[in-house]
Amino acid sequence: MPVEKAILKEFPDLNDAQKEAIGLTEGPLLVIAGPGSGKTLVLVLRTLNLLLRRIAEPEEIVLCTFTEKAAFELRDRLALLSKKLGYQGNLTKMNVGTIHGIANTFIQRYRHRTSLGNNYEVLDELTQLLFIFDHFDDIVGPNTNGKFLSRWSTKWTAIEGCRDYFNKITEELIHIPDLKKSSDPFIQVIGNAYETYAKKLSDFNRVDFAHQQKIFLDLLDHSDVGREIRSKIRHVMVDEYQDTNYVQEQLLLRLAKKNNNIAVVGDEDQALYRFRGGTVRNILEFEQHFKNCPVVILSTNYRSHEIIINAYDKYMRSWQWVDSRTGKRYRYNKKIVPDPHVAFPMYPAVLAIWGESRKDQAHRFADFILYLKPAMSG
């Protein structure tokens, strides 16, 4: 598990787990990284380790994360640390961005192999709602007995409800004929509504975020196109993997299928986006897709006070995270620890502010802030 000497020289304080994650460059890798564990630094240094050791060129690497803000941070840190480590390659050729953005990049390259026309428009969360609004009569239809699709009372709640179902159907790769044959009347009508919605997208040369990913997955499943794309990508790295949904999991696994050089980073304790389709199962079951998948746990939290870390760790470890009947695991066995090289100051005692009335209490609180302000600015 060699790590480039320049990295070790510039970052002598890397812990053993961080160096292991940076140095494991072949095959699948799962990195469990809690808050404050230096995961972004590890991702950037792992990328630069691949480049400095000539294992891959920038255009052969896909580095994706969950938000545009996080993607910008990755680009900035890559640019900064590449100069610091003396890497001279062209980082602008690297595929860095959100999963949606990277999917769109490949769709644009191979648009002629999709159903999309030239200058297609990508619908964001707002314009997707407005698109359903513009074609409401065809997609949803009139209300019956005061309900749209026998469920929603108002037009706008029907639009938002349909949007959520449409996205879920696409992200879960649900077979539409199965919906239309369901014994549940609502499942039938939502299946018909989805079919109309998908046709409208095609007719007007539009694509929403969920379909954008499905189209990319279809390209990867194409015998010729998929092989061509995979031949150009040697390494796939994914941040915030606990927030990915099913179609994202499938397209990432397909993208790395040639040699299984896929490294995912995340923390099952921070799976927050179930309401947007994310599923913690992806990170918990990642190992099962491979015969041998190393797991590295970044357990040192460099950000928080030891009192907070110990309280969090004690609480999380007090629960039973393994199903006694099936043996299924819902959390990795890990102990989060504070930075061993820091002497943490004791927290001050809790301060209580009271007053004779709510107004008096507010004035007292404001006076206290004014009292602290000189010390805070100093």
N, C-alpha and C positions, 0 to 999 in steps of 0.2 A: 504494500500500500504506500508507494512512494509519493511524497509531497515535494514539489519543486523547492530547491534550497532557498531561492529568493523569497518565497512565501514564508518559510520558517524563520528566515533572518529578519524580515520586516515585521512579523507577527510572532515574536517569541513567547507570548503569553497564551497562545492557543492551547486549550486543554486536550487531553488524549482523545476524547470522543469527537471533538471538532476536527482534529487532525485525521482521525479515522474516516469521517464522513467526506472530507476533502480528498483523501487519498484513494478511496474506493471508486474507481473509474470504469470498471467493466461490469456489465450485467446489471440486474435490478438492485435498487437500494431504497430502503425506507428509513427516513430520518424523523424521529419523534422529537419535536422541538417546542418546548413551552415558551411562554413570554419571557423576554430578557435573556434568552439562552444564546443569542448571537447567530440566529438562523440565517438572517440576510447576509451577514458577513461570510458565513459558511457557504451559502449558495454562490456568492460572487467569487470567493476564493476557489471553490471547486471548479467553477467555469474557467477561471484563469489558470488553474492547474492543468486542465485539459488543453488549453491553448499553449501554455509555456512548454509543456512536454510534447507538443506536436501530436497529441492524440487525435485532435479534431481541429478543423478550421472554423472560423466564426460562422460561416454560412451553413455548417453542418450541425449547428447547435440550436435547439429550441429551448427557450427559457421563458416560462409563462407563470403568471401570478393572477390574483383574483381581481384586483382593481387597477385602474389607470394610474392612480397615485403610486401604488406599490411598483408598477412597471417603470414609471419615471425614476423612482428611487433606485431600482436595479440598474437602469441605464447609467445614471449619474455615478453610482458607486463603481460600476465596471469601468467607466471612463477614467475616474480618478485613480483607482487602484492599478489599472493597467499601466498608467504612466509611472506610478510609484514603483512597480515591479519591472518596468522596462519592456513591456510587450509592445511590439511595433505593428501588429496586424490591424486590419480594418474592421473595427467592431460594428460599424454601421451595417455590415452584411449579416449580423446575427439576428435570428428571429426572436426578438424580445417583446413581450406584450401580454395582454390578457388572452385568455383562451379564445374569446370572441374575435379579438383583433387578429390573432394568428390564423384562425379559421378563415377570416375574410381575406387575408393576404394570399392564402393558397387558392381560395375560390377565384380571386381575380386572375391569378396565373393560369388557372385551368377552367375559366368560365365557359369556354367553348365546349367543355365536356359536361356542362350542367344545363338545367332548363332555364337559367337566368339569361336575360337579354343584356345588351350593352347598356351601361349607365343605370344599372339596377339601384334601387334605393333601399338602404337598411333602416328598418323602423326601430326606434328606441322605445323605451317604456311608454312615453307619452304619445308618440305618433302611432304606435300600435293601437292604443285605445281609440285615437281619432280615426284610424282606418276602419276599425269595427263600427264606429259611429257612422261613418260615411256610407257603409254598406249594411247597416243594421237590418233593414227590411229583408234583404236576401239571406243574411247569415242567421239572424235570430227570428225574424218574423213578428207578426202581431201578438199581442198578449191574449191569453185565453183565460177567462174567469178572473181577470185582474192580475195574471201572472205571465211573465215571459219565460218560455221553455218550462212552464209549470213550476218555476222556482223563485224568480225574482220579481219584486213588486214595481220597481222603477226601471226606466231605460238605462240609467247610468250604472246601477248596481248589476244589471244584466250584462252590460259591456265589461265591467271589471270582473265579474264572475266568469264570463266566457273566456276572457283573456287568461285568467289563471288556469282554467281547464285546458285551453288550447296549448299553453306553454307546457303544462305537465304531460299532456298526451305526446307532444313532440319529444320532450326531454326523456321520457320513459320509453320511447320507441314503440308505442302501443299500436297494434295492428287494427286499423280502422274498421274493417269488416267485422271483427270480433265485437266492437262496440255496437255496431248497428244491429247485430244479431242478439244482443243482450236481452235477458228477460226483464230487466229494469227499464221502464219507460224513459226515465231521465237519461240513462246511459245511451239509449237509442237516439234521443233527440240531440244530445250533445255530440254524439258521433256524426250525425248528419250535419249539424252546424259547423263542426270542425272541417268536414269535407268541403263544404261550401267556402269556408274561410280560406282554406289552403288553395282552392281554385282561384279565388279572388286575388290572393297574393300573386299567383302565377300570371293571371290575366293582366295585372297592373304592374308587373315587373318589380314587386316588392319582396322583401325577405325580413322576417323578424329575427331576433337573436337566437331563439331556439332552433328555427329552421336553418339558420346560418350554420350552426354546428352540425345539424343532421346532413346538410348538403356536403360539408367537409367529410363527414363520416362516410357518406356514399362514395365520394371520390377515393377515399382510402380503401374502400371495399371493391372498387373497380379493378379488374385484373391487371390492366395496363397502367392506368394512372396511379393507382395505389403503389405499384411496384416502382414506378418512376419517382414518386415523392419520397418513398422510404429509402431509395438509393442515395438520395441527397442529404438525408438526415441521419446522423450517427449517434447523437445524444439528445435525450429529452429530459428536462428538469422542470419540476412543477412545485410551486409554493402554495401554501394554504390548501393542501389536498383534501383536508377534512370538509371543505366547503364545495367540492365538486359534485355534480349530479351524474346521473347514469350515462347520458349521451357523452358527456365530457370524459368520463372514465373510459368508455369504449373507444373514443377517437384517440385518446392519448395512448392507450394500449396498442391500438392498431398502428399508430405512427411509429412506435418503437418496436414493432413486431419483428423486424429483420434480425436484430441482435439483442433485443431486450435491454438496451442501455437506457434505462429509465430510472431516474431518481426522483422520489417524491418526498416533500417535506411538509409536515403539518403537526397538529396536536389535537387528538380526539377530545381533549377537555375544552377546546375552543370551537366546537362545531356549533355555529350560531345561525346558519343560513338555511335551516330546514324549510322555513316559510318561503324561500326562493328556490326550492328544489334540491338544495344540497343534502347529501346523505353521509353520515359518519361511517356508514358501512364500507364506503370506498377505501378509507384508510385502514379500518380494522381488518378488512379482507384482502388487502393488497398483496400480502405474502402468498395467498392461495393461488395466484395466477402464475407462479413460478415454482420450479423444482427447488431452487435454493435462492433465498433472498435475505441478505444480511439486514439486520435492524440495528441502527445506531440511535441511542437515546441521549439527547443533549439535556442533562438534568440539572445543570448549574444555572441558576438565575442570577444574572449580573445587574439587574435593574432594581429589584425591590429590596426592602429592608428585611432582615432575617426574621423579625417577628411576624410579618405578613406571610413570608414564604413558609415558615413552620406551621402557622395556623392553617394555611391553604393545604399544605401537604397532609397534616393531621386529619383535616376534614375529609379530603378525597380518599385517603387510605382507610378511613373508618367504614366505608361502604363495601358491600360485596359486589364485585365487578365480574364475577364468573357465575354463569348459570349452573347451579348444582345438579340439575337434571341432565343437561346436554353438554356441559363443559364449555359452552360458548363464552368467549371473552368479550367484554364490553369496554375494557380499558387496559392499556399496557401496564404491566407491573413496574412502577417507577417511583423513585423517591426524589422529589425536587429539593435541592439544597442551595443555600446562599453562597456567594463568592467567598471561598475560604481565606482569601488574602485581604479582606476588608474588615476593619474594626467598626462595627455599627454603633452609632450613638444611641442612647436610650431615648425613646419618645417622651415628650413632656406629658405631664398629667392632663387629663381631660379638663377643659375649661367650660364652665357653665355660665351663661349669661341670662339673667332674668330681669323682669321689669314689672311695674305695677299694672301695665296694660300692654297690649300688642304694640302700640305706638311707642310707648316708653322703652320696651324691649328693643324695638328696631333702632331707636336713637342710641341706646347703649351699645348695640352692635356696631353701628356706624362710627361712634366715638372710638371704639376699640380698634377698628380698621385704620382710622386716622392716626391713632397712637402707634400702630405697627408700621405705618407707611414709611417713615424715615429709615427705620431699621431695614425694611425690605428693599428699599431703593439703594441703600448702602451696601 
